[in-house]
Amino acid sequence: MTSKPIICFGQQPCGFFPKRFLAAKISTAKKIQSEIGGRIVFFYHDSDADYRETITIMTDRQTGAEVRLNFTQENKLQKKFSPLYLKRIPSGWKEEILKQLPRFVLPSPSGRGVGGEGLIDILKSTDQHLVSDFCLEMYQKMGLLDGIEVLRSSDKNFREKADDLAGEYFADVEYQGEIVRSKIELPLTPSLKKEGEAPDYAQASSGKPRLSAEQPSKTPPLFSKEREGVSSEQLVGVLHEGGDQFIRFPIKQLIQKSQISAGRDQRFAWMQSVINCTHYIYGDGEKEYLDTKPFSDIKFIDREKIDRPNYAWLG
């Protein structure tokens, strides 16, 4: 018996009002479903740490100017390095956004559908205190995700089910009192001193992390049964400060599989090991780096075209 189609698309949280390209992916998925049946799965990649993903771009109705709004965070470390599912929204942020929305959103005299005062009411009623939770509830209340199954990359059960990662990976670990999404590596052999002495760790350094396509590094062992001969002090976290500047710090804890998520180049295979989709809808950005050749059994489909794809979808 032939299994039913699984139509999938993936996306990070992309604004408190979703970007128009996400709406286009959803529309494409629903059109395909109407033709072939099956179910739709949204791979919600909220393990990403890039705060720029949630910039919400709208047009001022009076001046025509492009305006960018975003969430704020409690501190710089959390803003730059905490995963989106752990970035906390400070009190007062929503009230400030609500004051600004009439500049961008037209009233909806009919009261039907999403738009105008409906959008303002939806945002006002959304009571979540973490960025990815807030975005997801907004998308659901706006009706975008009706009939769509959502699987989150931050979900510990998802991570436990996924295939083990070969090569580079990221882990959610503690650093200076916050949970950050850090690349994990082993120190270079020269940095390991004599037995009984601690390795050298630079708080900040320049140059690419050793876990790179140009110079792959050995994947650190993950679980205690595999860690024989490798102390926790030998694992190093790497945070990208920007440009060629990186922060490296010792990992003091045993990394569990439930803390681990894939980097960009391995993300699709990691996702697919759980979802097993038959059709995947991708956007222009994904097409630039996603190597589809190893996935000959999957039909890759361009999302439908939409004007101003990076602007907020307002219904």
C-alpha positions as CSV (number, residue, x, y, z in Angstrom):
1,M,0.0,0.0,0.0
2,T,1.4,3.4,-1.0
3,S,1.8,5.8,1.9
4,K,0.1,9.1,1.9
5,P,2.1,12.2,0.8
6,I,3.7,14.3,3.4
7,I,4.1,17.9,2.2
8,C,6.6,19.8,4.2
9,F,8.1,23.3,4.4
10,G,10.5,24.8,7.0
11,Q,11.0,28.2,8.4
12,Q,12.4,30.0,11.4
13,P,10.0,32.3,13.3
14,C,10.0,35.3,10.9
15,G,8.3,38.2,12.7
16,F,5.4,38.8,15.0
17,F,3.5,39.2,11.8
18,P,4.9,36.5,9.5
19,K,6.8,37.4,6.4
20,R,5.0,37.1,3.1
21,F,7.2,34.4,1.8
22,L,6.0,32.1,4.6
23,A,2.4,32.8,3.6
24,A,3.5,31.8,0.0
25,K,5.0,28.5,1.3
26,I,1.8,27.7,3.1
27,S,-0.4,28.6,0.1
28,T,1.8,26.4,-2.1
29,A,1.5,23.5,0.3
30,K,-2.3,23.7,0.5
31,K,-2.5,23.8,-3.3
32,I,-0.5,20.7,-3.6
33,Q,-2.5,19.0,-0.9
34,S,-5.7,19.8,-2.8
35,E,-4.3,18.0,-5.8
36,I,-2.7,14.9,-4.2
37,G,-4.0,14.7,-0.7
38,G,-1.8,13.8,2.3
39,R,-0.9,16.0,5.2
40,I,1.1,19.2,5.6
41,V,4.0,19.5,8.1
42,F,5.6,22.8,9.1
43,F,9.1,22.3,10.4
44,Y,9.4,25.3,12.8
45,H,13.1,25.9,13.2
46,D,13.1,27.8,16.5
47,S,16.5,26.5,17.5
48,D,18.1,29.3,15.4
49,A,19.6,32.1,17.5
50,D,19.6,35.0,14.9
51,Y,17.4,37.8,16.2
52,R,17.3,39.3,12.7
53,E,15.0,36.5,11.6
54,T,12.1,38.1,13.5
55,I,12.4,41.6,12.0
56,T,8.9,42.6,10.9
57,I,8.9,45.0,8.0
58,M,5.8,47.2,7.3
59,T,5.0,50.4,5.4
60,D,4.0,53.6,7.2
61,R,0.5,54.4,5.8
62,Q,1.1,58.2,6.0
63,T,4.7,58.6,4.8
64,G,5.1,55.4,2.7
65,A,8.4,54.7,4.6
66,E,9.6,51.2,5.3
67,V,9.7,50.6,9.1
68,R,11.4,47.6,10.8
69,L,10.1,46.4,14.2
70,N,11.4,43.6,16.2
71,F,11.4,41.9,19.6
72,T,13.7,43.2,22.3
73,Q,15.5,41.0,24.8
74,E,16.6,41.4,28.4
75,N,20.3,41.6,27.7
76,K,22.9,41.6,24.9
77,L,24.1,38.0,25.4
78,Q,20.5,36.7,25.1
79,K,19.8,38.8,22.1
80,K,22.9,37.6,20.2
81,F,23.3,34.0,21.2
82,S,20.2,32.5,22.9
83,P,18.0,30.3,20.6
84,L,14.7,31.9,19.5
85,Y,12.7,29.5,21.7
86,L,14.5,30.9,24.8
87,K,14.7,34.6,24.0
88,R,12.6,36.2,26.6
89,I,10.3,39.2,25.8
90,P,10.6,42.0,28.4
91,S,7.5,43.4,30.0
92,G,6.3,46.5,28.1
93,W,7.4,45.3,24.7
94,K,3.9,44.4,23.5
95,E,2.4,47.7,24.8
96,E,5.0,49.7,22.8
97,I,4.2,47.7,19.6
98,L,0.5,48.1,20.0
99,K,1.0,51.9,20.2
100,Q,2.7,51.8,16.8
101,L,0.5,49.4,14.9
102,P,-2.1,52.0,13.7
103,R,0.7,53.5,11.6
104,F,0.8,50.4,9.5
105,V,-2.5,48.5,9.7
106,L,-5.7,49.5,8.1
107,P,-9.0,49.1,9.9
108,S,-11.3,46.2,8.8
109,P,-14.8,47.7,8.6
110,S,-16.4,44.4,7.6
111,G,-14.9,42.7,10.6
112,R,-14.3,39.6,8.5
113,G,-11.0,37.8,8.0
114,V,-7.6,39.0,9.2
115,G,-6.6,42.7,8.9
116,G,-6.9,46.0,10.6
117,E,-8.3,46.0,14.0
118,G,-8.4,42.2,13.8
119,L,-4.6,42.1,13.7
120,I,-4.3,44.5,16.6
121,D,-6.7,42.4,18.7
122,I,-4.8,39.2,17.9
123,L,-1.5,40.7,19.0
124,K,-3.2,42.2,22.1
125,S,-4.6,38.8,23.0
126,T,-1.3,36.9,22.5
127,D,0.2,36.3,25.9
128,Q,3.5,34.5,25.4
129,H,6.8,35.5,26.9
130,L,9.3,33.7,24.6
131,V,9.9,34.9,21.0
132,S,9.2,31.7,19.2
133,D,6.1,30.9,21.2
134,F,4.7,34.4,20.6
135,C,5.3,34.1,16.8
136,L,3.7,30.7,16.6
137,E,0.6,31.7,18.5
138,M,0.2,34.7,16.2
139,Y,0.5,32.6,13.1
140,Q,-2.1,30.2,14.5
141,K,-4.5,32.9,15.5
142,M,-4.2,34.5,12.1
143,G,-5.4,31.3,10.6
144,L,-2.3,30.5,8.6
145,L,-1.7,27.1,10.2
146,D,-5.2,25.7,10.1
147,G,-4.9,22.0,9.3
148,I,-1.1,22.0,9.4
149,E,1.0,19.9,11.8
150,V,3.8,21.9,13.5
151,L,7.0,20.2,14.5
152,R,9.6,22.3,16.3
153,S,13.4,21.9,16.1
154,S,13.6,22.9,19.8
155,D,11.4,20.0,20.8
156,K,13.4,17.5,22.9
157,N,11.4,14.6,21.5
158,F,12.1,15.7,18.0
159,R,15.8,15.9,18.7
160,E,15.9,12.5,20.4
161,K,14.2,10.9,17.3
162,A,16.5,12.6,14.8
163,D,19.5,10.8,13.4
164,D,22.8,11.5,15.1
165,L,24.8,14.3,13.5
166,A,28.1,13.7,11.8
167,G,30.5,16.6,11.7
168,E,29.5,19.9,13.1
169,Y,26.6,20.5,15.4
170,F,25.1,23.1,17.7
171,A,24.1,22.6,21.3
172,D,22.1,24.7,23.8
173,V,24.5,25.1,26.7
174,E,25.0,27.5,29.6
175,Y,27.3,30.5,29.2
176,Q,27.5,33.4,31.7
177,G,24.1,32.7,33.2
178,E,22.2,32.3,29.8
179,I,21.4,29.3,27.6
180,V,23.1,30.0,24.2
181,R,23.2,28.1,20.9
182,S,26.8,27.2,20.6
183,K,28.9,25.4,18.0
184,I,30.8,22.6,19.7
185,E,34.3,21.5,19.0
186,L,37.4,19.9,20.5
187,P,40.5,22.0,21.2
188,L,43.4,21.7,18.8
189,T,45.9,19.2,20.1
190,P,48.6,21.9,20.8
191,S,46.3,23.6,23.3
192,L,46.1,20.4,25.5
193,K,48.8,20.6,28.1
194,K,50.4,17.9,30.0
195,E,48.3,15.4,31.9
196,G,46.7,17.0,34.9
197,E,46.9,20.5,33.4
198,A,43.8,22.3,32.0
199,P,43.6,23.2,28.3
200,D,44.1,26.8,27.2
201,Y,40.9,28.6,26.3
202,A,40.8,32.1,24.7
203,Q,37.8,34.2,25.7
204,A,37.8,35.7,22.2
205,S,39.7,34.8,19.1
206,S,39.8,35.5,15.4
207,G,39.5,33.1,12.5
208,K,36.9,30.6,11.6
209,P,35.9,27.8,14.0
210,R,37.6,24.6,13.3
211,L,34.2,23.0,12.5
212,S,34.0,24.3,9.0
213,A,33.8,23.0,5.5
214,E,37.4,23.9,4.9
215,Q,38.8,22.2,7.9
216,P,36.4,19.7,9.5
217,S,37.0,18.7,13.1
218,K,36.2,15.5,14.8
219,T,32.8,15.4,16.3
220,P,32.9,15.4,20.1
221,P,31.4,12.4,21.9
222,L,27.9,13.0,23.1
223,F,27.1,10.4,25.7
224,S,28.9,9.2,28.8
225,K,29.4,5.7,27.4
226,E,31.2,7.3,24.4
227,R,33.2,9.8,26.3
228,E,35.9,7.5,27.7
229,G,39.1,9.4,27.7
230,V,37.5,12.8,26.9
231,S,36.9,15.0,29.9
232,S,34.1,17.6,29.9
233,E,36.8,20.3,30.0
234,Q,38.0,19.2,26.6
235,L,34.8,20.3,24.9
236,V,34.8,23.9,23.6
237,G,31.8,26.1,22.8
238,V,32.1,28.6,20.0
239,L,30.0,31.7,19.6
240,H,30.3,33.9,16.5
241,E,30.7,37.6,17.6
242,G,30.6,38.9,14.0
243,G,33.2,39.1,11.2
244,D,36.2,37.0,12.1
245,Q,35.7,37.3,15.9
246,F,34.6,34.3,17.9
247,I,34.2,33.6,21.6
248,R,35.5,30.2,22.8
249,F,34.7,28.8,26.2
250,P,35.0,25.5,28.0
251,I,31.9,23.2,28.2
252,K,31.5,22.1,31.8
253,Q,28.6,19.8,31.3
254,L,27.8,16.5,29.6
255,I,26.0,17.3,26.3
256,Q,22.8,15.3,25.8
257,K,21.2,14.6,22.4
258,S,18.2,16.6,23.5
259,Q,20.4,19.7,23.6
260,I,21.7,19.3,20.0
261,S,20.4,20.7,16.7
262,A,21.8,20.8,13.2
263,G,23.6,23.6,11.4
264,R,22.4,25.0,8.1
265,D,24.1,22.4,5.8
266,Q,22.8,19.4,7.8
267,R,19.5,20.7,8.8
268,F,17.4,19.2,6.0
269,A,18.8,15.7,6.4
270,W,18.3,16.0,10.2
271,M,14.7,17.1,9.7
272,Q,14.0,14.5,7.1
273,S,15.1,11.7,9.4
274,V,12.1,12.4,11.6
275,I,9.5,13.8,9.1
276,N,10.1,11.6,6.1
277,C,8.4,14.0,3.7
278,T,7.6,13.2,0.1
279,H,7.3,16.8,-1.1
280,Y,9.3,19.8,0.1
281,I,8.6,23.4,-0.6
282,Y,11.6,25.7,-0.5
283,G,12.3,29.3,-1.1
284,D,15.0,31.3,-2.9
285,G,17.4,31.3,0.1
286,E,17.2,27.5,0.6
287,K,17.8,26.8,-3.0
288,E,21.2,28.5,-2.8
289,Y,22.6,26.0,-0.3
290,L,20.4,22.9,-0.2
291,D,22.0,20.0,-2.1
292,T,19.0,18.0,-3.3
293,K,21.0,15.2,-5.0
294,P,21.1,12.9,-2.0
295,F,17.3,13.1,-1.7
296,S,16.2,11.8,-5.1
297,D,13.0,10.3,-3.6
298,I,11.7,13.7,-2.5
299,K,10.0,16.1,-4.9
300,F,11.3,19.7,-4.3
301,I,8.9,22.4,-5.3
302,D,9.5,26.2,-5.5
303,R,7.2,28.2,-3.4
304,E,4.8,30.4,-5.4
305,K,6.0,33.9,-6.2
306,I,4.8,36.8,-4.1
307,D,5.6,40.5,-4.3
308,R,7.5,42.1,-1.4
309,P,8.4,38.6,0.1
310,N,10.3,40.0,3.1
311,Y,7.5,42.3,4.2
312,A,4.9,41.3,6.8
313,W,1.9,39.4,5.7
314,L,-1.2,41.2,7.0
315,G,-3.9,38.9,5.6
